[in-house]
């Protein structure tokens, strides 16, 4: 989407927030206003409600979502996933990548502008606090250039104190998704000496969030986030992006020249002033654009004031601007959709058939069969059990497909704690009459009291002849 007035595309060789020497140019974005901004505000309210509310939601005594990395235990929709279930997470990640490709191919960076946590917290929380304390973008720029007076010190200090308090609150809730809201409550209410690691984690997370939103800001999107850099390979000319209609807007002029062969763009720079990443959307699709639609609202407001049609900047595709084509569902999008549906189907089957009790049985290494008298033979086995339920399981083992006996060493059952693991050792005793080959396939039933919960197949070694 090149413009008629532009002789070179130097904007593609450097970031809008860096000058020629590579020094940071601070972005003083004007606070947006308009229809899309109001809708984004309501979306952000819903996001805040979910982010700050979900840690308190429990299903069957478990958090709805918990990503306990230290214990390698993850809870999704109230179901616990252990390291043994990581193949499901791997498949989920592949599915997620497919969705990223499909969604970006169809809708560009809609996610970034509307529901990305970085964008929502920065634009709908921290920047609003900044406007409240320091004033408009012009006032902030003027304050930056003023000497350090008492008023400036008070204003800047107030801003950073509020920023850190917000970062501290976000860090607490972020940690609640890792350790759970109950454990977080203990860190807050109990003596600090008993929770040094937890409290240190809160402080570290708080410092990270504060640094990002107070200083790093839009650089998180343009420098750190890989998604923007992947745009160039995920987008095509039919993808929906925030686009400037250069066929209608060029050549640029002023409102007084509207009838003198000029386009509708009056070069007012309002679209640039509201951009949180400091770009000029009229240069075309750029890596820095997060699709926040602030420029759409700003341009529409100007068009209304000068009695011209709105949507000079709008959601459109490159072909839509150049050829007047409507957004449509391409073959590539259909292919990606099919792959996503397939992956979702496989993932759903795996989740529905996942067992609440996982057990691994192995013959004790280095030990052969043992003859018991003249009519029976035994093998020694080890068992490891993972209990993914919220109740303790007294696990018993029984023979399923042949005559024989199971004798657990030490107890009549193997205790397995809720959401924990258990292990034990047991003998399987078979009569010699049922042993026909060197290896005999046997089935062992695992029971929670009288309820069968799993069947495990293994081999029994015995004498032949």
Phi, psi and omega in degrees: 000067179282152180260157183291331183274354188262120183269338179214163184244058181294338180297339180276351181263351182207163179280148180293339183265011177235140176273186185296334179272359180088007181278144183295132172255116184290136181267118174255080184285134175290141180294124182291162172205148181143180185298311183294324179295322177296318179296316177299326178297316179295322177297320180294324177298317178297320180296315179299320179299318179290313185298315183273349182259328185300324179301339181271351182274130180233150176233117182055041178080003178246154174296150177296317177226132176208127182243076185279085183294317180303323181262003181052044180231122183240137179242122178234123181053037176084359179254134184272135176241130183253177178306330179294342181261010186295337177296330177292319178295323177299315178295321178297321179294320177298316178300318180299320179295318176302318180295322177300314180298311181297311185296318180290320179299326182269315191240012177061224183261042178301321179300315183299317185281337188248322186228005177293130180304321180300313181293315183295311180295321183290309188276326186259356181230293186292316181292328176293321174297321179297317176297321182294319185275313187263344181098194184293174181299319179295320178295322178296319180294319178293320179297323179299324184275346181283155175291165183283095175261174179299318180298315181295318179298317181296315182296312182294319179296317179300317179300311184289328176295315178295321177301315182291323178297317177297317178298323179295317179296314179298319180298321178298314181287327175298317179293331179298332177284348181259317184247350181097150184292329181290318177293323177297321178298323178295320179298323183283321189264333184270165181307140184299327184300335181270355184220046183297318181295316180296316179294322178297323178297319179298316181295319180295313178299319179299316180296321179295310180297318179299316180297319181296311187275339179269329187233310186289315172048240185294344178295336176299328180275323187267339183245311188273321185284126180283345186297318180298322180287337178280347182307318187298332180262346181265333182273150168227187186285354177256000181286147179278124180222165170283116191228147175265129181278088184288338178293333179262330187272337184263152352287149183285149177207216176234165185301329180289341183262013187300331182260009184250038176083015179260158177281185183283339180288124181259013175057043182276346178066015178294327179293329179283321184293331181269351185290124181289346177250005171076020183264167173255106185298341181290348176281353180105188181296127183228153181300325185287340183292124179259005177068036185279348177071008178300322180292330178295312179298318182296316181292318179300320179298318179292317181300321178295318182294329182257015174059046175239159179298145176283185177070027170296324168248129186201174170286123180198174173256165178297319176294328178296323178283313186285321187242358181076016180284146176277156175298132181217165185272104187279169178298321179297318178296321178296320179296314179298321179297317178299318178296320179295317179297319178298313180296321178295322178296314179297317181297320180296318179297316179297319180292321182287329183263002180296132183276144178283341178237122175248132181226144176236123180244130178222142173296140180298121184294145176084000181241124176275188179289158178239132178275132180246099184068214183254354187235003182213159181225144179234152171236146179259131183234152170248144179229137173237132187233136173247122181259112182262007181266177181259021178225151176291143182238116171277097190276125174244157185234134181224152174287144185245317192246004181203164178290141181163185185217148176243128181235107180282133182283126175099315183219173175278348181210168178252114181286129178235114183291153178300138182050034181226196181231155177217161179211159179193176179229140182210157174259142167250123182247123179240146173289145181301333182294338181266000180261110183252336182229173179301317178243128179245123178286130179229158176240133179244128178267134177259129187234138168260098191060248180255008181261121179284129184243344179193159175232131182241132176260141177207180180248147177244125179269138179205172180285155178238133176089000000 
